[in-house]
Amino acid sequence: MRKKKVIIIGGTGHIGGYLVPSLLARDYEVVVFSRGKTTPYPENFWGKKVKMVKVDREKDEKTGHWSELIAEIKPDIIVDIICFEPESAQNLIESLTGKDIHLLSCGTVWVYGKTKVIPTPESAPRLPENDYANKKVIIEEKLLQATREGKIKATIIHPGHITGPGKTFVTPFGDHNPETLQKIIDGEAIYLLDGGFSTLHHVHPQDVARLFLRAIEKEKNSVGESFNCGASEAMTFFGLGQFFASLFGREFYFQNISLEEYSEKFSYPEEAAQHVRQGCCVSMAKAQELLNFSCCYSAKDAVMETTNDLIKRGILRVN
């Protein structure tokens, strides 16, 4: 029996680092499209089992080489982890129209914008708050509309805040600056924007990879659908700060400050403001119902594992 062939676009990132070995373990043939500028985390143990194809997506799409590569490889499945431009989605639609290829694309929970219903279901309106999320909304609409028209077969996965080894995670202030975490470890106070009541929905990249895999293996239930992917619970910024401090036997010291007051005293914290003012907590009911899927990692599990990794790599220091 012929092995099913999977192209993973952006397969050396955090999600791909878990998805590739999972596919290999299930006897899929895997081809990774990558710029060749990053290495997988966890460390690459794929060896000669994976075909690596170095690509320049923007350039290759313009020249038509992108479509030629896909046609040459003849995949059964494409997992596009790094589709950030609507033009890239349109290019894939044109390349895959009429072909029996399952396309899975990575979106974001930010497509929902400011949280109105908690937990937020996939049926919620798309009210993006920034350019990144707006493009993801357009990409989702394009792919699902093309699926409804019978041109392609697409599935969308919307992950929450990726929290796993190999990178920093969103801090209780709302950015990715590890110095915020270091202050908590050292028993120093940090600023807590808007009271810390907004929510973060962490998700371990392994769980995101697991949902992609489940959507591949339950194609009939996943085609034409979008699925959220978040941990078993969301955490407030205050709750995250308190939990993180407790890992080191510390009290969580903080100073409440409004975003407006912080901006007046210092400068506008763009990244933190985005996280705080569009806090999210998404529902996993649809993935459970259609795919019998739930995340293995709790938010606390993901934070603990990532923290251990940051300490191991010397990014955080414990006295």
RODODO-130797 format. One line per 2 residues: for each residue y negated, z negated, x negated of N, C-alpha, C, O. Coordinates in steps of 0.02 Angstrom, whole numbers. Each point is the difference from the previous one (the first is absolute). Example, Ala and Ser with C-alpha at 12.3 -4.5 7.8 and 13.67 -1.06 7.14 Angstrom:
// RODODO-130797
284,-390,-660,-59,0,45,-60,0,-45,1,-33,-52; -54,69,70,-59,-3,-42,-55,-37,39,-55,-8,-25;
This chain:
// RODODO-130797
60,0,-42,-60,0,42,-62,0,-44,-5,-39,-47; -43,83,63,-61,6,-40,-43,-62,7,-11,-26,55;
-15,3,-112,-46,-56,2,-66,21,32,-23,56,-11; -7,-100,51,-66,14,26,-52,-8,-56,5,-46,-41;
-53,92,40,-50,0,-54,-67,-26,26,-24,22,53; -5,-69,-89,-63,-31,19,-53,12,-54,12,-14,-59;
-69,39,79,-59,2,-44,-43,-60,16,-16,-12,59; -2,-27,-109,-47,-56,9,-64,18,-37,-1,6,-61;
-52,3,99,-65,16,-29,-36,-66,-16,-15,-39,45; 3,28,-109,-27,-65,-21,54,-52,-8,-9,-58,17;
66,79,-43,58,-43,-3,1,-50,-55,47,-40,-4; -97,39,-40,-1,-49,-54,-45,-60,14,-12,-41,-43;
-14,37,105,-42,-57,19,43,-58,24,60,-2,-11; -92,-47,43,35,-61,18,52,11,55,54,-29,-2;
-71,69,51,49,14,53,57,42,-28,59,-14,12; -77,66,-50,51,43,-29,46,-37,-48,59,17,-6;
-86,-67,-28,40,-39,-47,59,-34,33,50,-13,-32; -56,-2,97,55,-29,38,38,52,40,61,-6,10;
-96,58,14,33,50,42,48,44,-40,55,14,24; -74,6,-84,42,45,-39,69,-31,-13,51,33,15;
-46,-94,-42,67,-28,-12,40,-10,64,61,4,0; -96,-18,56,35,-9,64,31,66,22,56,1,26;
-92,53,-35,27,66,18,58,20,-46,50,26,23; -58,-41,-87,54,16,-47,64,-38,17,55,26,-6;
-64,-89,26,58,-41,17,37,27,61,60,-13,9; -96,51,32,31,29,59,18,73,-11,13,37,48;
-12,-16,-110,24,65,-20,-44,59,22,25,55,11; -90,-68,-5,-46,55,10,-17,32,-67,1,-35,-52;
-16,99,51,-27,32,-59,-76,-7,2,-31,20,50; 1,-48,-102,-71,-17,2,-40,40,-51,18,6,-58;
-73,22,82,-49,35,-42,-67,-34,9,-23,-9,56; -8,-11,-111,-64,-36,3,-56,45,-24,2,27,-55;
-53,-18,98,-62,34,-19,-49,-54,-24,-13,-48,35; -13,57,-95,-45,-50,-28,-47,33,-50,17,51,-31;
-76,-80,23,-46,24,-52,23,-19,-69,-24,26,-50; 72,-72,46,25,-22,-64,-44,-51,-34,6,-11,-60;
-51,-20,98,-47,-48,-29,19,-73,13,-30,-45,-28; 81,35,70,23,-68,13,75,-5,-9,36,50,4;
-13,-110,-16,72,-12,-5,21,-47,56,-40,-42,21; 100,49,4,22,-41,56,0,-75,-16,11,-20,-56;
-25,-19,108,5,-73,-5,37,-24,61,-27,10,55; 84,-41,-59,35,-23,-60,14,57,-49,-3,59,16;
20,-80,-78,8,47,-54,49,56,17,48,-10,38; -61,68,-67,39,60,15,71,-6,-28,10,-5,-61;
39,5,105,69,1,-22,37,60,30,61,1,4; -101,49,17,29,57,35,39,46,-48,48,33,20;
-71,-31,-83,34,42,-49,0,73,20,-50,26,24; 107,6,-34,5,72,14,19,15,72,12,57,18;
-10,-109,24,20,10,69,-55,31,42,13,27,54; -75,-30,-78,-58,25,38,-33,58,-37,-11,-4,-60;
-4,56,97,-37,56,-28,-74,-15,7,-25,-8,56; -11,5,-112,-72,-12,1,-37,66,-6,13,40,-45;
-60,-29,91,-40,61,0,-74,-21,-7,-27,-33,43; -4,53,-98,-70,-16,-11,-44,48,40,6,60,-6;
-49,-88,46,-43,41,43,-72,-23,-3,-15,-58,-16; -29,104,32,-71,-15,12,-12,22,72,-14,58,13;
19,-105,33,1,17,71,-60,43,21,8,52,31; -68,-74,-48,-60,36,21,0,72,-26,-14,48,36;
30,-41,-99,1,66,-31,57,43,28,-9,58,16; 69,-88,-11,58,38,23,-5,20,72,26,53,19;
-60,-93,22,-10,19,70,-46,61,5,12,45,40; -64,-44,-81,-48,56,2,31,65,-24,-16,54,26;
60,-59,-75,29,61,-28,61,25,39,23,56,-11; 2,-98,55,61,18,37,64,-21,-35,54,9,27;
-62,-37,-88,59,-20,-38,37,-58,34,60,-8,-7; -97,-33,45,28,-57,35,54,23,49,56,-26,0;
-74,74,41,49,27,49,59,33,-34,56,-4,23; -70,37,-79,53,33,-38,50,-50,-27,61,11,1;
-86,-68,-26,43,-52,-26,47,-27,54,60,-8,-11; -89,-6,70,40,-26,55,54,50,21,57,-18,11;
-77,82,-6,47,52,21,56,8,-52,58,13,18; -75,-21,-81,49,6,-53,51,-57,1,60,11,-12;
-83,-71,26,44,-59,-1,43,-4,63,56,-25,-3; -81,50,59,36,1,63,23,-70,21,59,-14,5;
-107,-30,8,17,-69,19,23,-4,73,-16,43,41; 51,-95,-25,15,-18,69,-52,-49,26,-13,-3,60;
-16,-35,-106,-46,-54,18,-57,0,-51,11,11,-59; -72,-24,83,-57,-11,-45,-33,-66,20,-17,-11,58;
8,-32,-107,-37,-63,10,-66,6,-38,0,0,-61; -54,4,98,-66,8,-30,-37,-67,0,-28,-20,51;
28,-12,-108,-30,-67,-5,-75,5,-15,-37,-49,10; 14,106,-35,-69,5,-24,-38,57,34,-35,38,-34;
42,-32,99,-40,49,37,-65,-33,22,-1,-39,46; -54,56,-80,-64,-31,13,-51,47,31,-52,-21,24;
67,86,-25,-47,50,25,31,40,58,57,21,-4; -95,-11,58,25,40,56,22,70,-22,46,28,29;
-79,-1,-80,19,67,-25,71,-1,-29,36,50,6; -18,-106,-36,68,-6,-28,52,-1,56,53,30,-5;
-70,-64,60,45,-2,58,7,70,30,55,20,19; -111,15,-13,2,68,28,41,46,-44,37,42,25;
-43,-51,-91,39,41,-46,75,-11,11,39,48,1; -19,-111,9,70,-15,12,23,28,67,56,26,5;
-98,-31,46,18,28,65,14,75,-7,51,24,26; -95,12,-60,10,71,-9,62,16,-42,35,49,12;
-22,-91,-62,58,11,-44,66,-15,36,51,31,-16; -52,-78,64,62,-23,30,13,29,70,54,-9,28;
-103,43,0,8,27,68,63,42,6,11,47,-39; 29,-64,88,62,38,13,59,-20,-43,54,27,8;
-65,-74,-53,55,-22,-45,28,-67,25,-36,-41,27; 100,32,-37,33,-62,22,-6,-53,-55,48,-18,-33;
-110,-6,25,-16,-50,-51,-35,-59,33,-49,9,37; 74,-69,-49,-30,-61,28,-55,-23,-48,14,-18,-57;
-76,18,81,-57,-23,-40,-20,-70,21,-15,-12,59; 13,-33,-107,-22,-68,12,-63,-13,-41,0,11,-61;
-53,-33,93,-65,-8,-33,-24,-72,4,10,-33,51; -41,10,-105,-23,-69,-4,-73,-5,24,-44,31,-28;
33,-69,81,-66,-11,27,-27,-68,-22,9,-19,-58; -41,-17,103,-28,-66,-14,-15,-36,65,-17,32,50;
22,-98,-50,-18,-38,59,-76,2,12,-23,-19,54; -14,43,-102,-72,5,9,-21,53,50,-58,5,18;
106,36,5,-18,50,51,-24,-33,64,-36,31,39; 55,-95,-28,-19,-34,62,-72,-27,-3,-28,-16,52;
-1,10,-112,-67,-27,-6,-2,-75,15,47,-36,-16; -100,13,48,-6,-71,16,54,-20,50,10,34,50;
23,-89,-64,54,-23,43,-26,-21,69,-49,-38,5; 81,63,47,-19,-18,68,57,-35,37,-12,-44,40;
73,64,-55,59,-31,30,46,-21,-57,14,39,-45; 9,-102,48,44,-26,-52,65,-23,31,-1,-38,49;
59,61,-76,6,50,-53,-14,70,27,11,14,58; -36,29,-102,-22,67,21,58,49,3,35,9,-50;
-22,22,108,54,48,5,-21,70,-22,-60,13,-7; 107,31,-3,-15,69,-21,-37,38,54,-32,51,-15;
35,-74,77,-35,34,55,-75,-16,2,-36,29,41; 13,-75,-84,-71,-19,-1,-43,60,-20,22,43,-37;
-85,-41,61,-43,56,-18,-16,0,-75,-2,-53,-31; -10,112,4,-19,7,-71,-76,-2,-4,-34,45,23;
9,-98,-54,-72,-10,-7,-16,-17,-73,-21,-55,-15; 32,103,-30,-7,-13,-72,-70,-21,-20,-49,23,29;
46,-67,-79,-63,-29,-22,-26,31,-65,-58,-12,-19; 99,51,-15,-23,30,-63,30,69,-9,42,22,39;
-65,13,-90,21,69,-11,74,6,-13,33,46,25; -6,-93,-65,72,1,-15,41,-3,63,45,41,11;
-61,-89,33,38,-9,62,-11,59,47,46,21,34; -107,5,-33,-15,57,44,42,60,-19,26,35,44;
-18,-23,-109,42,56,-22,73,-12,19,35,47,18; -13,-109,-23,69,-16,19,11,12,75,55,22,20;
-105,-36,21,5,14,71,7,75,13,42,21,39; -83,18,-73,3,73,8,68,27,-23,29,43,33;
-4,-70,-89,66,21,-25,54,-15,51,43,42,14; -45,-103,13,49,-20,51,-2,47,60,51,23,24;
-112,-9,0,-8,43,58,28,70,-14,34,30,42; -50,-3,-100,24,67,-18,76,3,-2,30,45,29;
1,-93,-62,73,2,-8,36,-11,66,50,34,14; -74,-80,27,33,-13,63,-12,56,51,44,16,40;
-104,14,-42,-13,56,44,45,59,-18,27,34,44; -20,-20,-109,44,54,-22,73,-14,19,38,46,14;
-20,-110,-12,68,-19,21,8,12,75,51,27,22; -101,-46,18,3,11,72,5,75,16,30,20,50;
-62,20,-92,1,73,11,64,32,-26,10,60,8; 34,-100,-38,64,26,-24,-3,36,-66,47,35,-19;
-103,-42,-17,-8,34,-64,37,-37,-56,33,31,-42; -39,-97,41,29,-41,-52,33,-61,30,-2,-10,61;
32,-31,-102,29,-64,21,-31,-55,-43,19,-7,-59; -66,-32,87,-36,-49,-41,7,-71,27,8,-11,61;
-10,-36,-107,0,-72,15,-55,-32,-42,-8,18,-58; -28,-66,87,-54,-34,-37,17,-74,-7,21,-32,48;
-30,5,-108,9,-72,-13,-68,-29,-19,-33,25,-46; 12,-77,82,-64,-33,-14,11,-68,-32,11,-49,36;
-12,43,-103,9,-65,-33,-62,-44,6,-56,24,7; 68,-89,-12,-55,-47,-5,-23,-5,-72,0,49,-36;
-21,-109,15,-26,-10,-67,59,-7,-49,34,-51,0; -24,101,-41,57,1,-46,-6,-59,-49,-50,-8,-35;
103,-32,33,0,-60,-41,68,-6,-34,49,-21,31; -47,39,-95,63,-2,-36,-13,4,-75,-56,12,-21;
108,-22,-19,-7,2,-73,-31,65,-24,11,54,28; -49,-60,-82,-30,59,-31,-73,11,15,-32,43,-30;
5,-81,78,-71,7,16,-27,-66,27,39,-44,20; -104,38,-18,-30,-59,30,2,8,76,13,55,25;
-27,-108,12,-2,4,73,-68,-22,25,-40,-28,-38; 26,40,101,-64,-19,29,-7,-76,-3,43,-36,26;
-96,13,-57,-11,-72,-10,-31,-32,62,-20,35,46; 15,-102,-44,-33,-32,57,-74,18,6,-29,-11,53;
-1,38,-106,-69,25,6,-1,68,34,-48,18,34; 102,21,-45,3,66,32,3,58,-48,3,58,22;
-3,-71,-87,4,54,-49,66,-5,-38,44,-39,18; -38,79,-71,61,-2,-41,-13,-32,-68,40,8,-47;
-95,-44,40,-19,-29,-64,43,-62,-15,-6,-51,36; 49,53,-88,43,-57,-14,-39,-63,-21,28,-55,2;
-91,63,-22,-40,-58,-20,-10,-47,59,-8,-61,-8; 7,89,69,-5,-42,60,62,-46,4,-6,-60,14;
64,89,-26,62,-39,1,1,-51,-57,24,-56,8; -51,76,-66,-1,-45,-58,-43,-62,15,17,-55,-21;
-72,65,56,-43,-56,18,38,-50,44,-6,-61,-8; 45,87,54,39,-45,44,51,-39,-41,9,-60,10;
25,95,-57,48,-33,-43,-34,-55,-41,30,-53,-12; -91,66,-10,-37,-48,-42,-34,-55,41,-34,-43,-28;
43,44,94,-29,-52,42,-74,10,14,-34,-48,19; 9,110,-29,-70,15,14,-9,27,70,47,28,30;
-107,-35,-3,-14,24,67,-14,75,-2,-28,26,-49; 47,9,102,-16,71,7,-41,9,64,-2,-45,42;
-29,102,-36,-35,16,62,50,25,52,45,39,-16; -53,-63,77,43,22,55,-46,34,51,-41,-33,32;
48,98,-24,-45,39,43,14,-12,74,58,1,22; -110,-11,16,3,-5,73,51,-52,24,31,8,52;
-24,-62,-91,43,-55,21,74,10,-16,40,-46,10; -22,105,-33,70,13,-18,46,8,59,61,-9,-6;
-90,25,65,41,5,60,32,68,9,47,8,40; -71,42,-75,28,67,7,72,2,-29,19,-44,-37;
18,95,55,71,2,-17,17,56,-50,-30,53,-1; 80,-69,-40,31,49,-45,73,7,22,32,-49,18;
-8,110,-19,71,9,15,35,28,-61,3,61,-11; 24,-107,-30,34,19,-61,65,37,16,29,-9,54;
-8,50,-100,66,31,5,25,15,-71,-37,27,-41; 99,-45,28,30,14,-65,17,74,-4,25,28,49;
-38,5,-106,16,72,-4,74,16,11,16,55,22; 28,-103,-36,71,11,14,12,8,75,41,40,21;
-78,-79,20,8,7,72,-28,67,25,27,30,45; -82,-8,-75,-27,66,18,52,54,-17,12,45,40;
17,-51,-99,52,48,-20,59,-3,48,28,52,17; -9,-112,4,56,-8,47,-15,34,67,45,29,30;
-107,-33,-8,-18,31,64,2,76,-7,23,35,46; -48,-9,-101,5,73,-12,74,21,3,17,50,31;
25,-88,-65,72,17,-2,31,-4,70,39,44,18; -57,-95,20,27,-7,67,-23,59,44,39,25,41;
-102,-5,-48,-26,56,39,35,66,-19,10,43,42; 9,-37,-106,38,59,-23,69,1,33,23,51,25;
9,-109,-26,69,-3,24,5,-3,76,54,13,27; -108,-29,6,-2,3,74,-51,52,22,-46,-14,38;
55,74,-64,-48,54,10,-14,14,74,-58,9,19; 109,-9,23,-9,15,71,-47,-49,34,-37,19,46;
37,-81,-69,-44,-51,30,-68,-3,-33,-47,-28,29; 39,57,-88,-63,-8,-37,-45,61,2,-61,-7,-9;
89,67,19,-42,60,0,-50,-2,58,17,-15,57; -80,30,-75,-53,0,50,-30,-68,13,-40,-8,46;
60,-42,-86,-23,-69,11,-38,-27,-61,8,23,-56; -51,-73,71,-32,-39,-52,27,-71,3,14,-26,54;
-5,-5,-113,27,-68,-2,-43,-44,-46,-15,20,-56; -3,-79,81,-33,-49,-42,51,-30,-48,60,1,12;
-86,-29,-67,44,-35,-47,-38,-60,-29,-43,8,-44; 58,-67,69,-31,-61,-24,51,-56,-4,53,5,31;
-68,-56,-68,46,-57,-8,12,-34,67,-30,18,51; 74,-67,-51,18,-34,62,-58,-37,31,2,-19,59;
-55,8,-97,-60,-33,26,-60,22,-41,7,22,-57; -66,-29,87,-62,12,-37,-28,-67,-21,21,-52,25;
-68,53,-73,-32,-61,-23,-75,8,4,-26,54,-10; -9,-109,25,-73,2,-5,-19,-6,-74,41,-20,-42;
-103,37,27,-23,-8,-69,1,-74,-21,17,-17,-57; -35,-26,104,4,-72,-14,73,-21,-12,14,-37,-47;
31,60,90,70,-17,-7,29,24,-66,40,-35,-31; -61,96,10,23,26,-64,-25,-43,-58,38,-17,-45;
-102,-3,48,-27,-42,-53,35,-67,-4,15,-24,-55; -3,-6,112,33,-65,1,72,6,-26,23,-42,-38;
12,94,60,69,9,-23,2,14,-75,42,-28,-35; -87,71,11,0,17,-71,-14,-62,-42,33,-11,-51;
-81,-30,71,-15,-62,-36,61,-47,-1,13,-33,-50; 23,31,106,58,-46,5,55,19,-49,40,-42,-20;
-37,106,1,52,22,-48,-9,-34,-68,48,-5,-38; -109,-19,25,-15,-31,-64,-17,-74,8,-27,-32,-45;
43,5,104,-13,-70,13,-74,-16,3,-21,-56,-16; -20,105,36,-72,-9,3,-25,-7,71,33,22,48;
-91,-51,-40,-37,3,62,-37,67,0,-17,27,-53; 4,-1,111,-38,62,6,-73,-16,11,-19,-24,54;
-21,36,-105,-72,-14,5,-37,66,13,12,51,-33; -56,-54,82,-36,62,18,-69,-17,29,-13,-56,21;
-29,106,-22,-66,-5,30,-7,55,52,3,59,-17; -11,-78,80,-9,49,52,-67,36,-8,-51,-32,-15;
52,97,24,-62,38,-7,8,64,42,53,31,2; -107,-13,32,3,61,40,-6,60,-47,-25,-5,-55;
49,62,79,-5,61,-40,-73,16,-13,-17,24,-55; -26,-36,104,-71,15,-8,-32,-45,-53,-38,24,-42;
54,-89,43,-28,-46,-49,26,16,-70,-38,-2,-48; 102,18,43,28,18,-66,-36,62,-27,-17,2,-60;
5,47,103,-33,62,-22,-71,-13,-24,-23,30,-48; -12,-76,82,-68,-17,-19,-2,-36,-68,-44,13,-40;
92,-57,28,1,-40,-61,26,40,-60,-23,-9,-56; 70,53,69,32,36,-56,-7,75,11,-52,29,-16;
102,2,43,-4,71,18,52,12,54,43,-43,12; -45,101,20,46,13,54,70,10,-27,11,47,-39;
37,-89,59,69,5,-26,40,51,40,35,-18,48; -40,81,-65,27,55,40,73,-10,19,18,2,59;
25,-13,-109,71,-6,14,15,-61,43,37,5,49; -66,-62,-66,12,-61,37,-25,7,72,33,-22,47;
-91,54,-39,-27,9,67,46,42,43,10,-15,59; 19,67,-88,46,42,37,61,-40,24,21,7,58;
6,-48,-101,59,-39,18,-17,-54,52,38,-10,47; -94,-23,-56,-18,-56,44,-21,24,69,19,-29,50;
-57,83,-47,-28,22,63,47,46,40,-16,18,57; 72,0,-85,50,36,40,69,-30,-12,48,36,-15;
-45,-101,22,63,-35,-10,54,27,47,-15,22,55; 77,-25,-77,53,30,41,61,-44,5,15,-40,-45;
19,48,100,65,-32,12,37,48,46,-16,5,59; 65,30,-85,31,54,38,68,-21,30,34,-44,-27;
-17,75,81,63,-13,33,56,42,-32,-11,58,-18; 69,-89,10,59,34,-25,51,13,55,58,18,-14;
-79,-26,77,47,6,56,29,71,5,59,8,16; -100,42,-29,23,69,7,54,17,-51,51,31,17;
-61,-52,-79,49,12,-52,65,-37,16,55,26,-13; -61,-86,41,59,-38,19,37,35,57,62,4,0;
-99,20,49,30,30,59,32,68,-15,57,13,20; -93,31,-55,24,68,-11,45,7,-61,45,42,-2;
-58,-83,-49,36,8,-63,42,-61,-19,34,0,-52; -36,-52,94,35,-62,-16,-20,-25,-70,42,-19,-41;
-108,19,30,-27,-18,-66,-47,-59,4,-41,-4,46; 48,-41,-94,-50,-53,-10,-5,-14,-74,48,10,-37;
-106,-33,15,-11,-12,-71,39,-61,-23,8,-49,37; 16,52,-99,36,-56,-30,-47,-53,-28,14,-60,3;
-70,83,-31,-47,-45,-34,-50,-28,49,-30,37,40; 20,-102,-42,-57,-30,34,-62,12,-43,6,19,-58;
-65,-31,86,-61,6,-39,1,-48,-60,-20,18,-55; 44,-79,67,3,-49,-54,49,21,-55,-14,-9,-59;
71,38,79,48,25,-49,-32,52,-45,7,-2,-61; -43,49,92,-32,54,-38,-52,-27,-47,-5,22,-58;
-36,-70,81,-52,-30,-42,32,-38,-58,-24,6,-57; 77,-44,70,32,-38,-54,29,46,-53,-8,-12,-60;
43,65,81,31,45,-48,-54,36,-42,9,9,-60; -62,11,92,-54,34,-36,-35,-48,-48,-18,19,-56;
8,-81,77,-31,-50,-43,42,-12,-62,-27,-4,-55; 92,-3,64,44,-9,-58,-6,58,-49,0,-10,-61;
-6,70,88,-7,59,-43,-66,-1,-37,-3,18,-59; -51,-38,93,-66,-2,-32,0,-52,-57,-32,10,-52;
66,-65,62,5,-51,-52,42,26,-58,-18,-8,-59; 73,39,75,45,28,-51,-36,50,-44,12,3,-60;
-55,37,90,-36,52,-38,-65,-25,-31,-36,38,-31; 22,-103,38,-58,-29,-33,-66,12,35,-53,-14,-28;
55,41,89,-61,13,38,-28,-65,29,-60,-9,4; 106,-35,17,-19,-67,21,27,-50,-50,54,9,-29;
-92,-63,18,17,-51,-49,10,-67,35,-40,-21,42; 95,-12,-59,14,-66,28,-5,-52,-56,36,5,-49;
-81,-53,57,-10,-50,-52,55,-54,3,-1,-47,-40;
